[in-house]
Amino acid sequence: MTTSEINALTDNGDIEIQGASVGPLTDRTFVAKDLFDIAGYPTGGGNPDWARTHPIPEEHSWAVSALLAAGATFKGKTITDEISLGILGENVFYGTPLNSAAPERVPGGSSSGSAAAVAAGLADIALGTDTGGSVRVPASFCGLYGIRPTHGRLNLAGMLPQAPSSDTTGWLARETQSFADASSVMLEEDIEITRPDRLVIAVDAFGFADRDTATALGPLVGKLSRLADETVEDVLAPQGISVWGKAQRTLQMAEAWQTFKGWIDATNPGFAFNVARGLNMGSMVSETDRQWAALMKREARARLEYLLPAGTVMVLPTTPFPAPFKGLPISEQNPVRELILSLCAHGGLAGFPQVSVPGAIVDGAPVGLSIVAARNEDARLVGLACALGDTLS
């Protein structure tokens, strides 16, 4: 399969920058979503008008610099949904990156090209971003390991923002060793395999997922349960997963409008319909609705703090179903996005770390299982994900 058939890299994406000669990632390669600055090359943001109206960066982003300093070789910039406002991975300007695990289906967004590049073997590691699910969803759809770290833990310098109260850098990998090594570098912490004291199965999240997906994830939940000292069932979102989803989308769209309105006023850029609609909805969020969503964010964080004391891990489906088929009519896309984003909403609302683990197949396509832990227990989650992955190989 050729690089052009995979369609993961941007037009200026085929760049090679050698990493440090000595480091923990000297034998690894990586790519970066086109939201991360690379010195000397435009940051495109998935929209041609963004690159046209912004200066070329003079420095690498922190995340790119960290991987280069650890010895990884940079292999290119990857396609993203426009200004990271998407969850399916289809870009009207640059096309849809190939989901190698399910070629007739979308790769998931907005870190679509990053997931496609790693899944196809163009790189060992890929940098992405996650605001409402943009690493977790493509990890699930493409059968990869993917992490949304604790919100606020990483330096986001040189990363194009969308909704700062939810934005974070994340990364993806095909196999456990690359995932663990990249995580150790990014988190600046050793990765050790430790058994959870307690496993919480989020029964409402499994009920929210399609029945086939919940069933397919059952054996993986069983393997995880055998690694824990105790397993219990509980509810993730007492107010309702869809209610949490509405709160996250309200805050995210309102913040996205604030992030991009100055640029929109100055340049009147072109957008796909769904992106323009989302920004327009963000511009119309009332102060009453924003305050309600902020209160729900507070409740969501309190709920996860209650469910996840130190040493406890929660498990849930990463996505409610495998990747949808490519080319859904616009009128049919919104209900699909609402379901996906609702199941991911706790990430942006509460900011707790989450890792998506591959290992289940539904209708011939991958679907991921997620593990969530207390804030700053990111390394513990990575270790557990790798232990779980190794039991599958």
ZIGI-V417204 format. One line per field, one symbol per residue. ss: DSSP state (H for helix, E for strand, - for the rest). phi: phi as a letter, one per 40 degrees, with the letter a starting at -180 (. if undefined). burial: 1 if it has 16 or more other C-alpha atoms within 10 Angstrom, else 0. A space follows every 10 residues. Layout:
# ZIGI-V417204
ss=???
phi=???
burial=???
This chain:
# ZIGI-V417204
ss=--HHHH--E- ------E--- --------EE EEE--E-E-- E------HHH HH-------- -HHHHHHHH- --EEEEEE-- -HHH-----E E---EE---- ----E----- -HHHHHHHH- ----EEEEEE -----HHHHH HH--EEEE-- --------E- -------EEE EEE--HHHHH HHHHHHH--- -------EEE EEHHHHHH-- HHHHHHHHHH HHHHHHH--- EEEE------ HHHHHHHHHH HHHHHHHHHH HHHHHHH--- --HHHHHHHH HHH---HHHH HHHHHHHHHH HHHHHHH--- -EEEEEE--- ----E----H HHHHHHHHHH HHHHHHHHHH ---EEEEEEE EE--EEEEEE EEE----HHH HHHHHHHHHH HH-
phi=.cccccfccc dbccbbbccd cbicbcbbba bbdcbbcbdg bcccggbccc ccbbcccbbc cdcccccccc hcccbicbcb ddfgcabcgb bccbgbdccc cadcbccgbc cccccccccc gcacbbcbbb bbhcbccccc cbgbcabbcd cgcccbdgbc cbbdcbcacb abacbccccc cccccccfac cbcbcccabb cccccccccd dccdcccdcc ccccccccca bbbabcbdch cccccccccc cccccccccb ccccccbfcc bcdccccccc cccbcccccc cccccccccc cccccccbcd gbbbbaccbc acdcccgddd cccccccccc cccccdcccb gccabcbcib bbfgbcacbb bbbcdgcdcc ccccdccccc ccc
burial=0000011111 0010000011 0001110111 1111111100 1111111111 0000011001 1111111111 1111111111 1111111111 1001011111 1100111111 1111111111 0111111111 1111111111 1111111111 1111010111 1111111111 1111110111 1111111000 1111110111 1111110110 0011011001 1001101100 1000111000 1111111111 1111111110 1000000000 1000100110 0110100001 0011011011 1011101100 1111111111 1111000000 0000000111 1111111111 1111111111 1100111111 1111111111 1111111110 000
